[in-house]
Amino acid sequence: MVNDIFMPIVSVLTGGVDFSNWFISLNGEKYATLAAAQEAGAATLNFGLLISAIINFIIIALCLFAVVKAMNKLKKPEAPAAAPRLCPFCKSEIADDATRCPHCTSELKLAK
């Protein structure tokens, strides 16, 4: 998907720049392409391949993000949580099975 759909779009946006041939020859000589430099046995710093890998990673991450986001929208929404039980005297939150309020010590009836 990345190579067939998105990379041509990136190529059009960047004006057809081929990042794979961006390199620095560490022996000081000039080479026309990366393949020619590697064939000559020159050590190269291939920053163009790094740029291509970063662009591929970002495109793949965006695609996965879109897929996960779409899948989350298809999930059934969870029911909202029940309102907490409140003490009728001090209006503090209490446990559902409490018989006394821990804040004001009032006696409570158990909720059914």
C-alpha positions in Angstrom: 0.0 0.0 0.0 2.8 2.4 0.9 4.9 1.7 -2.2 2.0 1.6 -4.7 -0.3 4.3 -3.4 1.3 6.7 -1.0 4.9 6.9 -2.3 3.9 8.1 -5.8 1.9 10.9 -4.1 4.9 11.8 -2.0 7.0 11.7 -5.2 4.6 14.1 -6.9 4.7 16.4 -3.8 8.5 16.5 -3.7 8.9 17.0 -7.4 10.1 13.4 -8.2 13.1 13.6 -5.9 14.8 10.2 -5.5 16.0 10.1 -1.9 17.7 6.7 -2.4 20.6 8.3 -4.3 21.4 11.0 -1.7 24.6 9.9 -0.1 28.0 11.2 0.9 31.1 9.3 -0.1 33.5 9.1 2.8 36.6 8.5 0.6 36.2 12.0 -0.9 35.5 10.9 -4.5 32.3 11.7 -6.4 30.0 9.0 -7.7 26.9 9.4 -9.9 24.8 6.9 -8.0 24.8 5.0 -4.7 25.1 1.8 -6.7 28.3 3.1 -8.4 29.8 4.0 -5.1 29.1 0.7 -3.6 30.4 -1.1 -6.6 33.7 0.8 -6.3 33.8 -0.3 -2.6 33.6 3.2 -1.2 32.2 3.7 2.3 29.1 5.9 2.1 26.8 7.7 4.4 23.4 6.9 3.1 21.2 9.7 4.5 18.8 9.5 1.6 17.9 5.9 2.5 17.3 7.1 6.1 14.9 9.8 4.8 13.0 7.2 2.7 12.8 4.9 5.7 11.5 7.8 7.9 8.9 8.8 5.3 7.8 5.1 5.0 7.5 4.8 8.7 5.4 7.9 9.0 3.1 6.8 6.2 2.7 3.4 7.7 2.0 4.8 11.2 -0.6 7.2 9.8 -2.3 4.2 8.0 -2.3 2.1 11.2 -3.7 5.1 13.1 -6.5 5.5 10.7 -7.3 1.8 10.8 -7.3 1.7 14.6 -9.4 4.9 14.8 -12.0 3.4 12.3 -12.1 0.1 14.3 -12.7 2.1 17.6 -15.6 3.9 16.0 -17.2 0.5 15.1 -17.0 -0.6 18.8 -20.2 -0.6 20.8 -20.1 2.3 23.2 -19.9 1.3 26.9 -22.8 2.1 29.2 -22.2 5.0 31.5 -21.2 4.1 35.1 -23.9 4.3 37.7 -24.0 7.4 39.9 -22.2 6.9 43.2 -24.4 6.4 46.4 -24.5 9.6 48.4 -25.1 10.0 52.2 -28.6 11.7 52.6 -27.2 13.8 55.5 -23.8 15.0 54.4 -24.0 14.3 50.7 -20.6 12.5 50.7 -19.9 9.4 48.5 -20.3 6.1 50.3 -19.9 2.4 49.5 -23.1 0.7 48.3 -23.0 -1.8 51.2 -22.2 0.8 53.9 -24.5 0.9 57.0 -22.9 4.1 58.4 -21.5 7.1 56.6 -17.7 7.2 57.2 -17.8 11.1 57.2 -20.7 12.0 59.4 -21.4 8.6 61.1 -25.1 8.7 60.3 -26.9 5.4 60.2 -28.0 4.4 56.7 -30.4 2.0 55.1 -28.8 -0.5 52.7 -29.5 0.2 49.0 -31.6 -2.4 47.3 
